Amino acid sequence: MKNSLQLIINVVLALALAVLYFLHFNGRVAAPAIATDKSVAVLASPNLSTADTTAATEIPETPAEPIAATAAAPVAAPTGSFDGKIAYVESGKMLDGYQGMKDARKAFEGKARGWERQNQTMLTGFKSAVEAYQKQAPTLTTEQRAATEQKLQAQQQEVGQKQQQLQAQAQEEEAKLTQKVLESVNKKVEAYGKARGYKLILIAAPSGTIAYGEKNLDITTPVLAYLNAEYRKK
């Protein structure tokens, strides 16, 4: 009977660790895959997890559709502009530095703490129920012990189901926040490229979407400055 109860506790704690692992130990932003139309690079979905962690939640990446930007008034090309008007941006650097992404991560972390509290409350309740049973077991009849153990098993299953619901809710919320940020970035990068006469802006990612590019074609810094300036106008 002791082994049976310990197995119940182990199963629930294993499920709890899976949820807490998701909520607290997500990895850095995954590098977006390259996807472009004729004028602008389009980012695929990265994770919203915090930058100082190491594991990532698996969420299917769905390339965001290019969003039509409001026509921007042409501006003079910067000194040292590139022949052919083709350039690239480093996706990781751009998204890590974009204030909109930082704010989205912060919002997600706040919700994740709420989900963690719910998870902890469920585990504490189940653990208390098991401990109470262990104290009462010597005074219970065989039928009473069997009935109590059955209730504990049902409670364990309920905790597991609710943990799965929390994980699904977290994944859905992360996807929504990510999509919202990427749609904004796509629109702003498109406006930036059109206003400055770029024919193509590529995405350089660690996964190797661009094998080589001259450093003078890297416009990550000015694009990032533009993104944050536009974001602050909100």
Residue pairs with C-beta under 8 A, 6 or more apart in sequence:
1 137
1 145
1 149
4 149
5 130
5 133
5 134
5 149
5 152
8 130
8 152
8 153
8 156
9 127
9 130
11 156
11 160
12 123
12 126
12 156
12 159
12 160
13 123
15 159
15 160
15 163
16 119
16 123
16 159
16 163
18 163
18 167
19 115
19 116
19 119
19 163
19 166
19 167
20 116
20 119
21 55
22 57
22 167
22 170
23 112
23 113
23 115
23 116
23 119
23 170
24 53
24 112
24 116
25 53
25 54
25 55
26 47
26 48
26 49
26 50
26 53
26 55
26 56
26 57
27 47
27 49
27 53
27 54
27 55
27 56
28 47
28 49
28 51
28 53
28 54
28 56
28 92
29 46
29 47
29 48
29 49
29 51
29 92
29 95
29 96
29 101
30 46
30 47
30 56
30 61
31 46
31 91
31 92
31 205
31 206
31 207
32 43
32 44
32 45
32 46
32 91
32 95
32 182
32 203
32 205
33 44
33 61
33 63
33 203
33 205
33 207
33 209
34 41
34 202
34 203
34 205
34 209
34 210
35 41
35 42
35 43
35 44
35 63
35 203
36 42
36 200
36 201
36 202
36 203
37 66
38 199
38 200
39 190
39 193
39 194
39 198
39 199
39 200
39 201
40 66
40 186
40 189
40 190
40 193
40 194
40 201
41 88
41 89
41 189
41 200
41 201
41 202
41 203
42 63
42 64
42 65
42 66
42 186
43 63
43 64
43 91
43 95
43 182
43 185
43 186
43 203
44 61
44 62
44 63
44 64
44 182
45 59
45 61
45 62
45 63
45 64
45 175
45 178
45 179
45 182
46 91
46 95
46 178
46 182
47 56
47 57
47 59
47 174
47 178
48 101
48 104
48 105
48 108
48 174
48 177
48 178
49 56
49 57
49 105
49 108
50 105
50 109
51 96
51 105
57 170
57 171
57 174
59 171
59 174
59 175
59 178
62 179
64 179
64 182
64 183
64 186
66 186
66 190
67 183
67 186
67 187
67 190
68 187
68 190
69 187
69 188
69 190
69 191
69 194
70 191
71 194
72 191
72 192
72 194
72 195
73 195
74 195
74 197
75 195
75 196
77 196
77 197
78 196
78 222
80 216
81 196
82 216
82 217
84 199
85 196
85 197
85 198
85 199
85 200
86 198
86 199
86 200
86 201
86 202
86 217
87 198
87 200
87 201
87 202
87 217
87 218
87 219
88 201
88 202
88 203
88 204
88 210
88 213
88 217
88 218
88 219
88 220
89 189
89 201
89 202
89 203
89 204
89 218
89 219
89 220
89 223
89 224
90 204
90 205
90 218
90 220
91 203
91 204
91 205
92 205
92 206
93 220
93 224
94 185
94 220
94 223
94 224
94 227
95 101
95 185
97 224
97 228
98 181
98 185
98 224
98 227
98 228
98 231
99 227
99 228
99 231
99 232
100 181
100 184
100 185
100 227
100 231
101 181
101 185
104 177
104 178
104 180
104 181
107 177
108 173
108 174
108 177
111 170
111 173
112 170
115 166
115 169
115 170
118 162
118 166
119 163
119 166
122 159
122 162
122 163
123 159
125 155
126 152
126 155
126 156
126 159
129 151
129 152
129 155
130 152
133 148
133 149
133 152
136 148
137 145
137 148
140 148
184 231
185 227
188 226
188 227
188 230
189 201
189 223
189 227
192 198
192 201
192 223
192 226
193 201
201 219
201 223
202 209
202 210
202 213
203 209
203 210
204 210
204 213
204 218
